[in-house]
Amino acid sequence: MTTPQQVLVRSAARNNAEWCAAMCRAHEVDSGFGREAWAAARRTPVYYPDAVTLEPGADPEALVARIDTVSPGASVKDGFADLDLTGAGFRVLFEAEWIHRPAGVPVTEPDLAWDAVRDPDALRDWARAWDDGGGNADLFRPGLLDDPETLVLAGRSAGGRVAVGAVASRSSDVVGVSNVFGPPHVAWPLVLHAVGRLFPALPVVGYEQGDDLTAALRHGFEAVGPLRVWVHERPV
């Protein structure tokens, strides 16, 4: 990883940790930032890590000591893919790539109208579209609407139905995009158009894997560095 890429990864990892912290606040889970990592001492909401490393070479023992490995499913987002947590009872759940898109890059005009979700009923509709029957629509709680750095973006069909969407989370030097859903050829142009209108001076970051990574690269992102997510396996 080159030095410029490492700078971008640091920004992306910090942004992602801030979004995880916002989701934890909405679920009334306390968390905190240290020099090497963000972490929550109590289990975080489903799909969200218990820790995110912010610097390469984080101390594995100190990191694991900050999270709950007694409750099932504890996980760590290894932001620089440079940790070995097998000795602490973890295995690699998946690998992905941090992505970056410079500010000011032209965006295809979206086919759908978009807005930022402002009230709990609209958030519930958005979450049901995101969840698509998976049983976790209650993950996105109304407290997120009070976070000034978080915007829930919805692309709507002519009849007003939420067809695509994403979450945009702003930090000091980037805006992170996560939870993108809907057909990629429709979702990405709309999300990038919305983010460009809302945060025209900020580059866009996030992380993806597999076909989702391919779609992001097709829409102007570059892969800037690997990450791993580790999950704790309880001893038999």
Phi, psi and omega in degrees: 000126180287165179299314177301321178295320180297323176298316179295319179295319177303314180296318181294317181294317178298316179300316180296320178296322178295323176294317177300321178296321178296318177296321177297317178301320180296335178259010178059041175250122180285144176211170182204157180259132169246183181294321185264337187198156164265144180205156174240133183282339178248150185306137184273169177301156180306141182078355184249138184287159175275345178204151174226125178283142184250346181223149173293154176071030178297149180285112184301317183295316180294323180295309182296328180294342183272353185238167181270106177259006177276315176289144183297144168090012178302143182218157180229129173268107183275092193295341181242008178050043183232012179260156169236105183255012181297324180293341178263010176090020180256157169229159178287123178276312175199164175240151182208182179235133167293142180235153184217138176227121183299155174291150172083001178287133181302147182235140175297137179298129183288156179277340184248154170287151180226160173206168174262128182296132186240343185224161186301323180295317178294323177296322179297317178297317179299314183296323178294321177294317177299317185287326178052045176082011183282348178092010181237027182296337180281003178298323184267105188261156184303336178302335178298331182290343179271354182275115185293342182264001183243130175232130176262117187259133181234130171258128190244143175288175180301332179273003178091001180285140176287117183253326178218165179185178180188170171248133174248126181235119184269137169235192192295327186230000178213167169239128181267143176241129180216172176056036178289130178221161184104171179304126186303324182289345175258317186293311186296314177302319180293313182297315181292325175297314181296314180296321178296325177288321184280323185226066189297337184265358187253134170293160183251136179229169177173198172211148180212169176213161173058222181298328179293324176294316178302317180295319179296317179297325179295336182255028168099002176277159169238146174278129186242353178167153183276158170221160174229147170247124179257141176238141182276134176253121182293141178297144180285000000 
